Amino acid sequence: MSVKTKGVLRRIAFLGLGLCIGAAWSAAAETTTYGKPLEGLPAVTLEKVLDQPEAGRRVRLTGTVAKVCSNKGCWLELRQGERSVHVTFAGYSFFVPKDSAGSDVTLEGRVVVRQPSPEEIEHKQSEGAGQSVAAKVSIEATGVELKSR
């Protein structure tokens, strides 16, 4: 192998290494946390939470943001496959960006089992909420991680 070829191969190797490091750094920089940092609870499926709800149970869910409050970002709808759940934020203490629909989301919080009033449903639907706002099971998140699209 010629000296010139070795030099070209060395440059390609360094460029590849630089791209890998840059991609890893970029991916890590795309996650933003809202509310409290996640504690690392074991993930559960949304199907299990909705089919076997346990009021007060702390859960970790992952999915996609289907909808967000159009006024303040004070709630979101998490979708996992064909199922979705309405998510509010503990103590109204944080919000998510109003343009975060379509983002990957991981959140931790507690399961709430309570039928919302017709007034609550109407109010949240006026902000863009889907059918999940009327469901008996919802999540009150303490922390949310969003990955940029």
LOVOVO-919879 format. One record per residue: residue number from 1; residue in one letter; x, y, z of N, C-alpha, C, CB in turn. Coordinates in steps of 0.001 Angstrom, whole numbers, always signed. Glycine has a CB too. Layout:
BEGIN
NUM / A / X / Y / Z / X / Y / Z / X / Y / Z / X / Y / Z;
...
***
This chain:
BEGIN
1 / M / +855 / -1163 / +0 / +0 / +0 / +0 / +907 / +1234 / +0 / -976 / -7 / +1230;
2 / S / +551 / +2167 / -818 / +1390 / +3358 / -942 / +1165 / +4294 / +245 / +1096 / +4091 / -2268;
3 / V / +2088 / +5203 / +436 / +2010 / +6192 / +1503 / +787 / +7076 / +1286 / +3303 / +7047 / +1563;
4 / K / +521 / +7420 / +26 / -619 / +8257 / -312 / -1932 / +7544 / +65 / -600 / +8609 / -1822;
5 / T / -2039 / +6271 / -238 / -3238 / +5485 / +75 / -3432 / +5396 / +1584 / -3140 / +4069 / -537;
6 / K / -2338 / +5171 / +2327 / -2432 / +5104 / +3790 / -2946 / +6417 / +4361 / -1066 / +4761 / +4405;
7 / G / -2480 / +7536 / +3809 / -2913 / +8854 / +4262 / -4403 / +9075 / +4023 / -2113 / +9936 / +3560;
8 / V / -4872 / +8648 / +2840 / -6294 / +8788 / +2510 / -7129 / +7918 / +3459 / -6559 / +8391 / +1021;
9 / L / -6694 / +6688 / +3684 / -7430 / +5782 / +4575 / -7466 / +6323 / +6007 / -6791 / +4380 / +4559;
10 / R / -6355 / +6900 / +6441 / -6286 / +7474 / +7779 / -7293 / +8631 / +7901 / -4842 / +7966 / +8088;
11 / R / -7352 / +9480 / +6890 / -8299 / +10613 / +6901 / -9740 / +10117 / +6926 / -8077 / +11519 / +5669;
12 / I / -10025 / +9086 / +6145 / -11382 / +8521 / +6119 / -11745 / +7955 / +7492 / -11496 / +7416 / +5034;
13 / A / -10805 / +7272 / +8125 / -11056 / +6701 / +9459 / -11345 / +7796 / +10472 / -9855 / +5861 / +9924;
14 / F / -10547 / +8860 / +10456 / -10767 / +9971 / +11390 / -12093 / +10667 / +11111 / -9616 / +10983 / +11302;
15 / L / -12424 / +10836 / +9842 / -13700 / +11455 / +9477 / -14865 / +10598 / +9977 / -13794 / +11649 / +7941;
16 / G / -14772 / +9280 / +9775 / -15820 / +8367 / +10251 / -15968 / +8423 / +11762 / -15516 / +6935 / +9817;
17 / L / -14847 / +8435 / +12480 / -14879 / +8531 / +13935 / -15517 / +9843 / +14373 / -13464 / +8409 / +14513;
18 / G / -15152 / +10930 / +13699 / -15729 / +12238 / +14017 / -17226 / +12267 / +13780 / -15062 / +13324 / +13195;
19 / L / -17685 / +11652 / +12704 / -19120 / +11602 / +12422 / -19866 / +10794 / +13479 / -19369 / +11004 / +11038;
20 / C / -19274 / +9676 / +13914 / -19909 / +8853 / +14959 / -20028 / +9627 / +16265 / -19107 / +7556 / +15190;
21 / I / -18977 / +10292 / +16666 / -18991 / +11074 / +17900 / -19998 / +12218 / +17774 / -17575 / +11624 / +18221;
22 / G / -19999 / +12882 / +16630 / -20936 / +13978 / +16403 / -22378 / +13507 / +16435 / -20646 / +14647 / +15078;
23 / A / -22662 / +12363 / +15849 / -24024 / +11826 / +15843 / -24463 / +11459 / +17250 / -24119 / +10600 / +14924;
24 / A / -23593 / +10853 / +18023 / -23938 / +10483 / +19399 / -24187 / +11728 / +20241 / -22820 / +9631 / +20029;
25 / W / -23362 / +12731 / +20100 / -23544 / +13975 / +20854 / -24833 / +14657 / +20440 / -22351 / +14923 / +20644;
26 / S / -25105 / +14679 / +19139 / -26315 / +15315 / +18613 / -27557 / +14608 / +19129 / -26306 / +15314 / +17077;
27 / A / -27560 / +13281 / +19139 / -28733 / +12532 / +19608 / -28989 / +12808 / +21083 / -28540 / +11019 / +19378;
28 / A / -27948 / +12878 / +21871 / -28110 / +13138 / +23299 / -28623 / +14554 / +23532 / -26781 / +12925 / +24041;
29 / A / -28229 / +15485 / +22699 / -28613 / +16881 / +22875 / -30067 / +17138 / +22478 / -27696 / +17773 / +22063;
30 / E / -30731 / +16192 / +21822 / -32084 / +16387 / +21339 / -33145 / +16112 / +22394 / -32322 / +15516 / +20156;
31 / T / -32808 / +15549 / +23526 / -33789 / +15242 / +24565 / -33880 / +16400 / +25551 / -33419 / +13933 / +25300;
32 / T / -35112 / +16844 / +25809 / -35353 / +17935 / +26748 / -36292 / +17430 / +27835 / -35950 / +19188 / +26027;
33 / T / -35956 / +17732 / +29086 / -36775 / +17305 / +30221 / -37623 / +18464 / +30720 / -35891 / +16758 / +31362;
34 / Y / -38878 / +18150 / +31014 / -39820 / +19111 / +31602 / -40304 / +18519 / +32915 / -41031 / +19423 / +30631;
35 / G / -40445 / +19346 / +33932 / -40817 / +18845 / +35246 / -39609 / +18249 / +35936 / -41935 / +17807 / +35138;
36 / K / -39847 / +17252 / +36767 / -38754 / +16612 / +37509 / -37999 / +15625 / +36628 / -39297 / +15894 / +38752;
37 / P / -36717 / +15406 / +36908 / -35969 / +14383 / +36160 / -36612 / +13010 / +36363 / -34478 / +14352 / +36606;
38 / L / -36568 / +12183 / +35333 / -37136 / +10840 / +35437 / -36295 / +10011 / +36388 / -37220 / +10160 / +34049;
39 / E / -36972 / +9136 / +37152 / -36311 / +8341 / +38186 / -35834 / +6986 / +37690 / -37240 / +8143 / +39343;
40 / G / -36227 / +6597 / +36497 / -35810 / +5301 / +35968 / -36747 / +4168 / +36336 / -34441 / +4978 / +36451;
41 / L / -38021 / +4471 / +36540 / -38999 / +3420 / +36806 / -39008 / +2434 / +35637 / -40419 / +4022 / +37033;
42 / P / -39371 / +1182 / +35880 / -39462 / +234 / +34757 / -40638 / +627 / +33848 / -39637 / -1237 / +35281;
43 / A / -40411 / +562 / +32551 / -41454 / +926 / +31590 / -42567 / -115 / +31592 / -40863 / +1073 / +30174;
44 / V / -43798 / +354 / +31423 / -44963 / -517 / +31275 / -45664 / -136 / +29972 / -45941 / -393 / +32509;
45 / T / -46501 / -1031 / +29488 / -47243 / -723 / +28269 / -48491 / +72 / +28617 / -47617 / -2014 / +27509;
46 / L / -48881 / +923 / +27722 / -50100 / +1691 / +27904 / -51302 / +756 / +27948 / -50261 / +2729 / +26782;
47 / E / -51250 / -298 / +27170 / -52340 / -1284 / +27170 / -52575 / -1828 / +28584 / -52020 / -2448 / +26196;
48 / K / -51507 / -2179 / +29291 / -51648 / -2706 / +30649 / -52212 / -1649 / +31596 / -50295 / -3208 / +31168;
49 / V / -51741 / -416 / +31478 / -52227 / +661 / +32339 / -53720 / +887 / +32123 / -51447 / +1961 / +32073;
50 / L / -54151 / +898 / +30865 / -55556 / +1164 / +30569 / -56464 / -25 / +30876 / -55707 / +1551 / +29120;
51 / D / -55954 / -1239 / +30653 / -56776 / -2432 / +30878 / -56823 / -2872 / +32336 / -56261 / -3563 / +30039;
52 / Q / -55778 / -2528 / +33113 / -55715 / -2901 / +34530 / -55284 / -1690 / +35352 / -54734 / -4093 / +34752;
53 / P / -56105 / -631 / +35358 / -55689 / +600 / +36049 / -55637 / +439 / +37559 / -56629 / +1730 / +35703;
54 / E / -54568 / +943 / +38150 / -54395 / +957 / +39605 / -54172 / +2406 / +40012 / -53193 / +34 / +40067;
55 / A / -55194 / +3008 / +40601 / -55099 / +4416 / +40995 / -53881 / +4645 / +41884 / -56381 / +4862 / +41724;
56 / G / -53099 / +5668 / +41563 / -51923 / +6024 / +42352 / -50653 / +5305 / +41950 / -52188 / +5755 / +43774;
57 / R / -50755 / +4248 / +41137 / -49562 / +3506 / +40729 / -48634 / +4415 / +39930 / -49948 / +2259 / +39895;
58 / R / -47354 / +4376 / +40276 / -46344 / +5154 / +39548 / -45906 / +4344 / +38337 / -45113 / +5507 / +40466;
59 / V / -45902 / +4992 / +37180 / -45578 / +4301 / +35932 / -44621 / +5125 / +35084 / -46853 / +3999 / +35141;
60 / R / -43975 / +4413 / +34166 / -43136 / +5029 / +33132 / -43716 / +4571 / +31805 / -41594 / +4628 / +33278;
61 / L / -44052 / +5524 / +30943 / -44612 / +5219 / +29639 / -43782 / +5870 / +28552 / -46067 / +5680 / +29550;
62 / T / -43719 / +5225 / +27412 / -43090 / +5807 / +26234 / -44098 / +5786 / +25101 / -41790 / +5042 / +25843;
63 / G / -43939 / +6676 / +24166 / -44837 / +6720 / +23017 / -44567 / +7957 / +22197 / -46301 / +6686 / +23462;
64 / T / -45622 / +8427 / +21553 / -45555 / +9613 / +20710 / -46566 / +10629 / +21213 / -45816 / +9260 / +19220;
65 / V / -46206 / +11888 / +21160 / -47143 / +12949 / +21512 / -48127 / +13079 / +20347 / -46395 / +14319 / +21804;
66 / A / -49403 / +12760 / +20612 / -50423 / +12847 / +19571 / -51029 / +14246 / +19502 / -51520 / +11814 / +19818;
67 / K / -51255 / +14849 / +20661 / -51856 / +16183 / +20744 / -51276 / +16901 / +21950 / -53414 / +16102 / +20842;
68 / V / -51355 / +18240 / +21913 / -50875 / +19083 / +23016 / -51877 / +20210 / +23193 / -49423 / +19646 / +22739;
69 / C / -52030 / +20680 / +24423 / -52888 / +21832 / +24690 / -52457 / +22992 / +23792 / -52826 / +22241 / +26197;
70 / S / -53419 / +23523 / +23039 / -53097 / +24604 / +22102 / -52964 / +25960 / +22785 / -54157 / +24685 / +21029;
71 / N / -53397 / +26066 / +24045 / -53309 / +27354 / +24751 / -51977 / +27541 / +25467 / -54440 / +27473 / +25754;
72 / K / -51580 / +26542 / +26295 / -50373 / +26702 / +27113 / -49404 / +25527 / +27049 / -50765 / +26919 / +28530;
73 / G / -49833 / +24388 / +26507 / -49006 / +23188 / +26581 / -49138 / +22516 / +27933 / -47548 / +23527 / +26310;
74 / C / -50315 / +22686 / +28581 / -50503 / +22197 / +29957 / -51004 / +20758 / +30019 / -51475 / +23093 / +30690;
75 / W / -51161 / +20082 / +28904 / -51470 / +18650 / +28864 / -51000 / +18113 / +27513 / -53014 / +18382 / +29083;
76 / L / -50892 / +16801 / +27442 / -50591 / +16157 / +26169 / -51358 / +14853 / +26088 / -49069 / +15913 / +26006;
77 / E / -51458 / +14336 / +24892 / -52046 / +13015 / +24676 / -50928 / +12109 / +24197 / -53240 / +13060 / +23641;
78 / L / -50635 / +11066 / +24979 / -49593 / +10107 / +24638 / -50233 / +8968 / +23861 / -48862 / +9578 / +25914;
79 / R / -49654 / +8634 / +22713 / -50138 / +7524 / +21902 / -49076 / +6434 / +21874 / -50491 / +7992 / +20462;
80 / Q / -49551 / +5206 / +22045 / -48684 / +4029 / +21957 / -49455 / +3024 / +21110 / -48303 / +3436 / +23402;
81 / G / -49043 / +2848 / +19882 / -49796 / +1995 / +18958 / -51142 / +2640 / +18671 / -49987 / +563 / +19541;
82 / E / -52206 / +1887 / +18870 / -53564 / +2389 / +18621 / -54208 / +2988 / +19868 / -54438 / +1271 / +18090;
83 / R / -53539 / +2914 / +21003 / -54106 / +3384 / +22271 / -53524 / +4746 / +22631 / -53835 / +2366 / +23405;
84 / S / -54311 / +5541 / +23357 / -53817 / +6834 / +23815 / -54381 / +7144 / +25191 / -54185 / +7947 / +22818;
85 / V / -53686 / +8067 / +25884 / -54089 / +8457 / +27232 / -53850 / +9959 / +27381 / -53300 / +7644 / +28323;
86 / H / -54752 / +10584 / +28111 / -54627 / +12012 / +28408 / -53653 / +12174 / +29569 / -56020 / +12651 / +28747;
87 / V / -52699 / +13094 / +29437 / -51653 / +13308 / +30448 / -51685 / +14772 / +30894 / -50235 / +12928 / +29885;
88 / T / -51829 / +14967 / +32202 / -51691 / +16297 / +32785 / -50375 / +16339 / +33554 / -52906 / +16645 / +33716;
89 / F / -50014 / +17512 / +34071 / -48730 / +17674 / +34738 / -48944 / +18031 / +36201 / -47883 / +18752 / +34038;
90 / A / -48272 / +17289 / +37084 / -48462 / +17386 / +38538 / -48462 / +18841 / +39014 / -47364 / +16603 / +39267;
91 / G / -49539 / +19203 / +39685 / -49627 / +20527 / +40286 / -49599 / +21671 / +39294 / -48527 / +20702 / +41244;
92 / Y / -49865 / +21375 / +38007 / -49833 / +22424 / +36981 / -48481 / +23139 / +37026 / -51000 / +23444 / +37187;
93 / S / -47425 / +22352 / +37359 / -46118 / +22944 / +37654 / -45191 / +23089 / +36448 / -45435 / +22123 / +38684;
94 / F / -45560 / +22518 / +35316 / -44737 / +22675 / +34115 / -45604 / +22477 / +32880 / -43548 / +21673 / +34117;
95 / F / -45069 / +22903 / +31754 / -45754 / +22780 / +30474 / -44779 / +22212 / +29455 / -46318 / +24151 / +30001;
96 / V / -45306 / +21731 / +28330 / -44470 / +21288 / +27215 / -44730 / +22225 / +26036 / -44768 / +19786 / +26829;
97 / P / -43813 / +22283 / +25079 / -44026 / +23166 / +23926 / -45312 / +22798 / +23172 / -42818 / +23097 / +22971;
98 / K / -46021 / +23813 / +22741 / -47285 / +23594 / +22038 / -47085 / +22941 / +20674 / -48018 / +24909 / +21870;
99 / D / -45865 / +22962 / +20157 / -45588 / +22351 / +18854 / -44911 / +20980 / +18975 / -44714 / +23278 / +18029;
100 / S / -45087 / +20309 / +20114 / -44381 / +19036 / +20322 / -45133 / +17811 / +19798 / -44110 / +18851 / +21786;
101 / A / -46306 / +17984 / +19203 / -47014 / +16837 / +18617 / -46112 / +16164 / +17593 / -48358 / +17280 / +17958;
102 / G / -46062 / +14841 / +17632 / -45201 / +14069 / +16747 / -43875 / +13689 / +17377 / -44949 / +14836 / +15499;
103 / S / -43538 / +14287 / +18502 / -42278 / +13980 / +19193 / -42377 / +12671 / +19958 / -41899 / +15115 / +20152;
104 / D / -41241 / +11987 / +20075 / -41167 / +10821 / +20957 / -41167 / +11322 / +22388 / -39895 / +9949 / +20663;
105 / V / -41874 / +10610 / +23265 / -41998 / +11043 / +24654 / -41792 / +9869 / +25593 / -43365 / +11689 / +24902;
106 / T / -41117 / +10143 / +26698 / -41025 / +9222 / +27825 / -41439 / +10035 / +29037 / -39564 / +8596 / +27988;
107 / L / -42310 / +9460 / +29842 / -42760 / +10191 / +31023 / -42940 / +9259 / +32198 / -44060 / +10925 / +30737;
108 / E / -42906 / +9854 / +33382 / -43201 / +9134 / +34614 / -44260 / +9921 / +35366 / -41915 / +8930 / +35486;
109 / G / -45127 / +9180 / +36024 / -46185 / +9826 / +36793 / -47062 / +8789 / +37454 / -47025 / +10740 / +35901;
110 / R / -48234 / +9241 / +37883 / -49134 / +8322 / +38566 / -50427 / +8163 / +37784 / -49428 / +8809 / +39985;
111 / V / -50992 / +6979 / +37918 / -52257 / +6660 / +37258 / -53393 / +7314 / +38042 / -52468 / +5109 / +37153;
112 / V / -54282 / +7970 / +37322 / -55460 / +8599 / +37909 / -56683 / +7878 / +37354 / -55511 / +10145 / +37599;
113 / V / -57545 / +7403 / +38251 / -58782 / +6743 / +37844 / -59929 / +7599 / +38363 / -58867 / +5259 / +38391;
114 / R / -60501 / +8390 / +37459 / -61574 / +9316 / +37828 / -62278 / +9753 / +36558 / -61023 / +10553 / +38617;
115 / Q / -63589 / +9728 / +36576 / -64343 / +10187 / +35417 / -64352 / +11712 / +35394 / -65792 / +9627 / +35439;
116 / P / -63809 / +12330 / +34349 / -63816 / +13797 / +34285 / -65240 / +14322 / +34096 / -62909 / +14294 / +33136;
117 / S / -65478 / +15520 / +34584 / -66800 / +16133 / +34446 / -67028 / +16561 / +33000 / -66945 / +17347 / +35397;
118 / P / -68285 / +16706 / +32610 / -68569 / +17191 / +31253 / -67914 / +18553 / +30976 / -70082 / +17295 / +31041;
119 / E / -67831 / +19401 / +31995 / -67196 / +20712 / +31825 / -65700 / +20578 / +31548 / -67421 / +21575 / +33069;
120 / E / -65027 / +19672 / +32284 / -63598 / +19434 / +32034 / -63376 / +18926 / +30614 / -63031 / +18423 / +33052;
121 / I / -64202 / +17992 / +30197 / -64069 / +17415 / +28856 / -64255 / +18497 / +27801 / -65094 / +16276 / +28644;
122 / E / -65309 / +19285 / +27946 / -65586 / +20352 / +26979 / -64444 / +21361 / +26928 / -66898 / +21063 / +27331;
123 / H / -63941 / +21752 / +28105 / -62842 / +22719 / +28168 / -61607 / +22188 / +27437 / -62493 / +23041 / +29634;
124 / K / -61208 / +20953 / +27736 / -59990 / +20403 / +27129 / -60174 / +20120 / +25646 / -59574 / +19127 / +27847;
125 / Q / -61385 / +19752 / +25235 / -61626 / +19559 / +23807 / -61553 / +20899 / +23064 / -63000 / +18890 / +23577;
126 / S / -61903 / +21991 / +23748 / -61776 / +23317 / +23115 / -60314 / +23694 / +22916 / -62479 / +24391 / +23965;
127 / E / -59406 / +23033 / +23655 / -57962 / +23257 / +23517 / -57315 / +22252 / +22563 / -57286 / +23178 / +24884;
128 / G / -58148 / +21372 / +21962 / -57625 / +20427 / +20984 / -57537 / +18991 / +21437 / -56306 / +20855 / +20572;
129 / A / -58037 / +18667 / +22636 / -57942 / +17300 / +23152 / -58775 / +16336 / +22310 / -58399 / +17248 / +24618;
130 / G / -58312 / +15087 / +22254 / -59029 / +14039 / +21548 / -59965 / +13293 / +22487 / -58051 / +13070 / +20900;
131 / Q / -60408 / +12124 / +22043 / -61357 / +11326 / +22813 / -60800 / +10831 / +24146 / -61800 / +10153 / +21996;
132 / S / -59487 / +10708 / +24256 / -58913 / +10166 / +25496 / -59187 / +11060 / +26700 / -57414 / +9976 / +25336;
133 / V / -59512 / +12338 / +26473 / -59791 / +13245 / +27585 / -61046 / +12817 / +28345 / -59950 / +14681 / +27074;
134 / A / -61945 / +12109 / +27688 / -63191 / +11678 / +28321 / -63047 / +10336 / +29044 / -64291 / +11580 / +27280;
135 / A / -61903 / +9692 / +28918 / -61708 / +8371 / +29528 / -61559 / +8472 / +31039 / -60480 / +7685 / +28931;
136 / K / -61867 / +7373 / +31703 / -61792 / +7306 / +33164 / -60350 / +7249 / +33663 / -62556 / +6093 / +33669;
137 / V / -59425 / +6763 / +32827 / -58022 / +6610 / +33221 / -57185 / +7694 / +32535 / -57490 / +5183 / +32856;
138 / S / -56361 / +8367 / +33320 / -55420 / +9360 / +32789 / -54117 / +9244 / +33574 / -56008 / +10821 / +32880;
139 / I / -53151 / +10044 / +33206 / -51849 / +10054 / +33876 / -51562 / +11470 / +34351 / -50716 / +9543 / +32927;
140 / E / -51043 / +11590 / +35572 / -50543 / +12859 / +36076 / -49026 / +12732 / +36125 / -51153 / +13216 / +37494;
141 / A / -48363 / +13337 / +35153 / -46916 / +13192 / +35003 / -46165 / +14109 / +35958 / -46498 / +13484 / +33565;
142 / T / -45069 / +13587 / +36504 / -44165 / +14394 / +37319 / -42965 / +14852 / +36506 / -43700 / +13606 / +38544;
143 / G / -42656 / +14123 / +35440 / -41545 / +14469 / +34569 / -41779 / +13936 / +33166 / -40233 / +13927 / +35130;
144 / V / -41324 / +14691 / +32177 / -41518 / +14342 / +30770 / -40212 / +14596 / +30029 / -42694 / +15161 / +30134;
145 / E / -39808 / +13636 / +29212 / -38667 / +13818 / +28315 / -39177 / +13787 / +26886 / -37575 / +12722 / +28545;
146 / L / -38884 / +14840 / +26127 / -39264 / +14922 / +24721 / -38022 / +14854 / +23861 / -40054 / +16213 / +24433;
147 / K / -38099 / +14068 / +22793 / -37023 / +14044 / +21806 / -37477 / +14855 / +20619 / -36650 / +12587 / +21385;
148 / S / -36609 / +15716 / +20142 / -36926 / +16548 / +18984 / -37199 / +15684 / +17781 / -35792 / +17526 / +18685;
149 / R / -38068 / +16179 / +16928 / -38398 / +15477 / +15689 / -37328 / +15688 / +14665 / -39735 / +15933 / +15141;
***
